[in-house]
Amino acid sequence: MSKDDILTILKQQVKPARGCTEPVAVALAVSTAYKDIKGDVDK
Protein backbone atom coordinates (compact mmCIF):
# COMPACT_ATOMS: atom_id res chain seq x y z
CA MET A 1 0.00 0.00 0.00
CA SER A 2 1.42 3.36 -0.99
CA LYS A 3 1.49 6.51 1.13
CA ASP A 4 -1.13 8.03 -1.16
CA ASP A 5 -3.41 5.03 -0.55
CA ILE A 6 -3.02 5.43 3.21
CA LEU A 7 -3.68 9.17 2.96
CA THR A 8 -6.82 8.54 0.91
CA ILE A 9 -8.13 6.04 3.46
CA LEU A 10 -7.44 8.43 6.34
CA LYS A 11 -9.22 11.28 4.54
CA GLN A 12 -12.26 9.04 3.96
CA GLN A 13 -12.40 7.59 7.47
CA VAL A 14 -11.39 10.42 9.82
CA LYS A 15 -14.26 12.58 10.99
CA PRO A 16 -14.27 15.44 13.51
CA ALA A 17 -14.78 14.12 17.04
CA ARG A 18 -13.54 14.44 20.59
CA GLY A 19 -11.48 11.81 22.31
CA CYS A 20 -9.15 9.22 20.86
CA THR A 21 -9.26 10.56 17.29
CA GLU A 22 -6.79 13.37 17.91
CA PRO A 23 -3.72 11.17 17.24
CA VAL A 24 -5.19 10.16 13.89
CA ALA A 25 -5.91 13.79 13.03
CA VAL A 26 -2.29 14.65 13.83
CA ALA A 27 -1.10 11.73 11.69
CA LEU A 28 -3.26 12.97 8.81
CA ALA A 29 -1.88 16.50 9.14
CA VAL A 30 1.70 15.24 9.25
CA SER A 31 1.26 12.91 6.29
CA THR A 32 -0.31 15.71 4.25
CA ALA A 33 2.51 18.08 5.16
CA TYR A 34 5.12 15.44 4.31
CA LYS A 35 3.51 14.92 0.90
CA ASP A 36 3.29 18.67 0.23
CA ILE A 37 6.92 19.39 1.14
CA LYS A 38 8.07 16.28 -0.76
CA GLY A 39 10.35 14.88 1.93
CA ASP A 40 11.85 15.37 5.35
CA VAL A 41 12.11 18.67 7.20
CA ASP A 42 15.70 19.66 7.94
CA LYS A 43 14.94 22.08 10.80
N, C-alpha and C positions, 0 to 999 in steps of 0.2 A: 504494500500500500504506500503510495507516495504522500509527501507532505501536503500536496494540494488536495488529495482525497481526504486526508484527516481533517484539514481545514474546512472542507465542504461539509463533512459530517458534523463537525462542531457547530458550524453556522446554522445547520438545519435543526440540531438537537438542543442547543443552549437557548433557554428562554429566561427573561428577567425573573428573579426570585430572591428570596432572602434565605440565608442559611448556608448549606454546604455547597452551593453552586459557585460561590466566589472564586475558589481555586480554578475552576474550569473557565470562568470568565477571564481570569488573569492569563491562563494558558492560551486562550483564544486571542487576546490582545497581543501577547508576546509572539505567537506564531504569525499573526498578521504583520506585526512590525518587522519580524525577521524576513518575511517574504518581501516586504516593501523596500527594505534596505539592502536586500540581496546578499546577506551574509552576516558575519559576526560584527559586533560593536567593539571597537578598539578601546574606547574610554568609557 
